[in-house]
Amino acid sequence: MKGRQETKVLLGEAAEHLVLARLMRLGCVASQAPRAWKADDILIRDGRRLQVKATTQGTRQGWMVGDVLADPERFYALVDYADEASPRIYVVPSGTVRDAVEAADGEYHRLHPNAQQTAMRKIQDPFPFKVTGYPPGWLQQFHDDWGVFRTV
């Protein structure tokens, strides 16, 4: 039986390959970044990059994204394997991810003033509390939003 960490690694690898397949079908020349390259998971020949995150728990559980730096050339591919037969991918600009997680973190700390500050952030839909600008369903606009990558 696979260990928990091995299962997590394989889920991430599967998500990266799924995203790579979609990019290649759109005409992008792309590859997985070297394992030592921590900033991005997928590099595209034209300079754009993707950070790939995967979950089996759905958008309500969300994805841990850590400290997000906004960069117009970086995107997040949030892969949801809740329905294994039909995984859903949300293609979100890094600036949007950063704004959403910072708004949620700010609201969380407003509600829990004694909570410890950390660099880890979670992006989810819906957030478990009201976050201005991010109502339930806000992530749906990014579902299969591959337009920025389409070349064929």
DRENTOR-676468 format. One record per residue: z, y, x of N, C-alpha, C in turn; residue in one letter. Coordinates in steps of 0.05 Angstrom, whole numbers, plus 5000, padded with zeros to 4 digits. Layout:
% DRENTOR-676468
ZYXZYXZYXA...
This chain:
% DRENTOR-676468
500049765017500050005000500050255018M498450445010498250685025500750855023K501450985045503751165044502951425030G504951575022504551835008502852025024R503452055050501852235067498952145070Q498551885074495851785076494251835050E495551795027494251855002493452145000T495252325008494652615007492352685025K492252575049490152625068487452525057V487452285045484952185034484052345010L485852444994485152624971483752874982L484952995003483753235015480953175026G480652955040478052875051476052835029E476752705008474952654985474052924973A475953104970475253374959473353524977A473753505003471953645022469153525020E468953265018466253135016464953204990H466453214968465353294942464253584944L465753764955464854044958462354054976V462453904998460053905016457553805002L457853594986455553494970454453704952A456253844938455254064920453854274935R454954364958453754574974450954484984L450754244993448154145003446054134981M446954054957445054054934444054334927R445654534934444954814929443254924952L442754764973441054854995442654975018G445254955018446855055041447054845063C446654935087447154765110450154815117V451754605113454654625116455754375129A458154395140459454165152462454205151S463953975154466854005156467454135182Q469454305182470354435206471854235223A471954275249473454085266476354085257P477653855259480453815249482354025262R481854105286483654295300483254585289A481154625273480554885262482054905236W484355045235486155045212485355255191K483855455199483355675180481555595157A479655415161477655345141477055045142D476154935120475554655118472554605120D470954795110468054765110466755025121I464954985140463455205152460555195143L459455415135456755435126455155585147I452655505152451055625173450855925172R450856045148450656335146453256485150D455356345157457856475164460056465142G459256385118461256355097462956105102R465456115092467255895097468755825072R469755575070471355495047473855355056L475955425043478455275045478555095020Q478854845024478754655001481654554996V482454564970485054464962484554264939K486154054938485753854918488453784904A488153704879490453614863489553394844T491353224837490853034815492353104790T493753324791495653404770494653614751Q492253724755491053924737491854204745G490554394731490954674738493754774732T495054654713497854734707499654684731R499254464745500854404769499854574792Q497254614794496154794814495854684842G495454874860494954814888496654994906W497754884927499155044947497055164965M497255434970495255564987496455705011V498955715014500155845037499556145038G499456255061498956545065495956585064D495056735044492156775039491257045050V489257035068488057275078485357325063L485057565053482557625039480357675059A478157545055475757575072473357525055D471457715054469157685036467457435042P467757325066466257085074467756825069E470256845059471856605055472356565025R472056315016472456234989474355994988F475555964965477155724960475755544940Y475555294947474555094928476954934919A477854984895480254844883479254614867L479754374877478754124865480953994849V480353944824482153824805481153544798D482553334808481953054803483552944779Y484553114762486153014739484452814723A481852864720480052674708478352564731D479152334742477852224765474852194762E473952134738471052094733469552354733A470852574727469552834726471353054739S471453044766473153254779472053534773P473753724771473053994766473454154791R471554334797471754504821471754794812I473654944822473755234817473155374844Y471155534844470255674868471155964866V473156034882474556284879474456444905V473656704904473756864928476556884939P476856904965479556914977481057154968S479757384963481157614954482357574927G481057434909482057374883484457184885T484256984902486456794906488956954917V488457124937490657274948491957454926R490357594911491457774890493057624869D492057384861493357234840496057124851A496057004875498556894884500657104891V499757334901501557554907502757664881E501057694860502157794834504157594823A503557334825505357134815507957124831A507757144858510057144875511857394869D510557624865512057864858513557834832G512257724812513557684786515757474788E515357264803517457064807519957184819Y519557354840521857474853523157694836H521657814818522758004799524657844780R523757614771525357444753527657304767L527357244793529357104809529957274834H531357484832531757674854533157544878P534657334875536057204897534456984910N532056924900530456704911529556774939A529456574956528656604984525656664985Q524856855003522056915007520856705026Q518456605020517056425037514156505039T512656395058509756455061508156275042A509356065031507855885014507356014987M504955974976504256084950502855864934R503055874908501755674891499955824871K497555724869495655834849495455634827I495755724802495655544780494755694755Q494055534734493155644709494055454687D495955544670497155804671499455814691P500256054699502656084715505056024696F507255934706509455854689510956094676P510156324682511256574671509056774669F509456984654507257184650506757334676K504157334684503257484707501057674698V501557934700499658134691496958094704T494858074688492158044698491257754700G493157564696492457284699493557124675Y492357174651493257034627492356744628P493556574610492756294609489656274606P488456104622485556074622484056244642G485456414657484156594675482456464696W483056214704481656074725478955964715L478555934689476155814678473555964686Q473756224690471356374698470256284725Q471856144741470956054767470155754768F470255624744469555344743466555314750H465955154770463255104779461655364784D462955564794461655824799460455824827D458255684830456955644856454855854862W454556054844452456254847452256384874G454456444886454356574912453256394934V453156144929452155954949449355854944F448255904920445755794912443455914929R441955734942439655824958437055694951T437155484934434655354925434255384896V
